Amino acid sequence: MGVSPRRLRGWEPRTTQIIHRDRWGRVERIVTVREPEYSENDMLLILASRREDQRPMSRTGLPLDVATDPRNDGQFEHIPTTDLALKDSNKVQKDFRDRYGDVVDVDALIWETRLRDDAPPAT
């Protein structure tokens, strides 16, 4: 990623300069030290996130260990949501099949779905 989680929240690393002088007070060298990008907490957060991303998931979007736990049997809520893009795509494909199905192998077509450029912005 290259950017620490705390940097994403607005943190900026401190930079300090250490000036080394000789016995007469003349500058011998200047060392610039930058605070580390990643703290121990950042690393723990990233590791936990990676572990979560690697959990096996059910088709429902729930972690598989939750979806298959017998103690959870009958404890799930199921809330239907209409995928309007898929609904529209299904209609277009049906119309296309009705019109050209005897000429074109419709099942071999790949359908790209994208929001039209002139679509009103989402609110």
C-alpha positions as CSV (number, residue, x, y, z in Angstrom):
1,M,0.0,0.0,0.0
2,G,2.8,2.4,0.8
3,V,0.7,4.7,3.0
4,S,0.1,3.9,6.7
5,P,-3.5,3.8,8.1
6,R,-2.8,6.8,10.3
7,R,-1.5,8.8,7.3
8,L,-4.9,8.1,5.6
9,R,-6.5,9.7,8.7
10,G,-4.4,12.9,8.3
11,W,-1.3,12.1,10.3
12,E,2.0,13.4,9.0
13,P,5.4,12.1,10.2
14,R,7.6,14.6,12.1
15,T,11.0,15.4,10.7
16,T,13.7,16.6,13.1
17,Q,17.2,17.7,12.4
18,I,20.1,16.9,14.7
19,I,23.0,19.3,14.3
20,H,26.4,18.0,15.2
21,R,29.1,20.6,16.0
22,D,32.7,20.4,16.7
23,R,34.2,21.8,20.0
24,W,34.4,25.3,18.5
25,G,30.7,25.3,17.6
26,R,31.1,24.9,13.9
27,V,28.6,22.6,12.1
28,E,30.2,19.3,11.2
29,R,27.1,17.6,9.9
30,I,23.3,17.7,10.0
31,V,21.3,14.5,10.4
32,T,17.7,14.5,9.4
33,V,15.5,12.0,11.2
34,R,12.0,11.2,10.0
35,E,9.4,9.5,12.2
36,P,8.6,6.0,10.9
37,E,5.7,5.7,8.5
38,Y,4.3,2.6,10.2
39,S,3.8,2.3,13.9
40,E,3.2,-1.0,15.7
41,N,-0.5,-0.3,15.7
42,D,-0.5,0.3,12.0
43,M,1.2,-3.0,11.4
44,L,-1.3,-4.8,13.7
45,L,-4.2,-3.2,11.9
46,I,-2.9,-4.1,8.4
47,L,-2.3,-7.7,9.5
48,A,-5.8,-8.0,11.0
49,S,-7.2,-6.6,7.8
50,R,-5.3,-9.1,5.7
51,R,-6.5,-12.0,7.9
52,E,-10.1,-10.8,7.5
53,D,-9.7,-10.5,3.7
54,Q,-8.5,-14.0,3.5
55,R,-11.4,-15.5,5.5
56,P,-13.4,-18.0,3.3
57,M,-16.8,-16.4,2.5
58,S,-20.2,-17.8,1.8
59,R,-22.2,-16.7,-1.3
60,T,-24.2,-14.6,1.1
61,G,-21.2,-12.4,1.8
62,L,-20.9,-13.7,5.4
63,P,-17.8,-15.4,6.6
64,L,-18.1,-19.2,6.0
65,D,-17.6,-20.0,9.7
66,V,-20.6,-17.8,10.6
67,A,-22.8,-19.0,7.7
68,T,-22.2,-22.7,8.5
69,D,-22.3,-22.6,12.3
70,P,-25.2,-24.8,13.5
71,R,-25.8,-22.5,16.4
72,N,-26.8,-19.8,13.8
73,D,-29.4,-22.0,12.1
74,G,-32.6,-20.0,11.7
75,Q,-30.9,-16.8,13.0
76,F,-30.3,-15.0,9.7
77,E,-32.3,-12.1,8.2
78,H,-32.6,-12.1,4.4
79,I,-33.3,-8.6,2.9
80,P,-33.9,-8.6,-0.8
81,T,-32.4,-5.8,-2.9
82,T,-33.0,-5.3,-6.6
83,D,-29.9,-5.0,-8.7
84,L,-31.4,-2.5,-11.1
85,A,-28.4,-2.9,-13.5
86,L,-28.9,-6.6,-13.7
87,K,-32.7,-6.2,-14.1
88,D,-32.2,-3.9,-17.0
89,S,-29.5,-6.2,-18.5
90,N,-31.8,-9.2,-18.3
91,K,-34.5,-7.3,-20.2
92,V,-32.0,-6.1,-22.9
93,Q,-30.7,-9.7,-23.3
94,K,-34.2,-11.2,-23.5
95,D,-35.2,-8.6,-26.2
96,F,-31.9,-9.3,-28.1
97,R,-32.5,-13.1,-27.8
98,D,-36.1,-12.7,-29.1
99,R,-34.9,-10.6,-32.0
100,Y,-31.6,-12.3,-33.0
101,G,-31.7,-15.7,-31.2
102,D,-32.0,-17.7,-34.4
103,V,-29.0,-15.9,-36.1
104,V,-26.6,-15.3,-33.2
105,D,-25.5,-17.6,-30.4
106,V,-26.7,-15.3,-27.7
107,D,-25.2,-17.4,-24.8
108,A,-21.8,-16.8,-26.3
109,L,-22.1,-13.0,-26.0
110,I,-20.3,-11.1,-23.2
111,W,-22.4,-8.2,-22.0
112,E,-20.7,-5.2,-20.5
113,T,-22.8,-3.1,-18.1
114,R,-21.9,0.4,-17.2
115,L,-23.7,3.6,-16.2
116,R,-24.4,5.9,-19.1
117,D,-22.4,9.1,-19.3
118,D,-25.6,11.1,-19.4
119,A,-27.2,9.4,-16.3
120,P,-28.1,11.8,-13.5
121,P,-25.7,11.8,-10.6
122,A,-26.5,9.6,-7.6
123,T,-27.8,11.3,-4.5
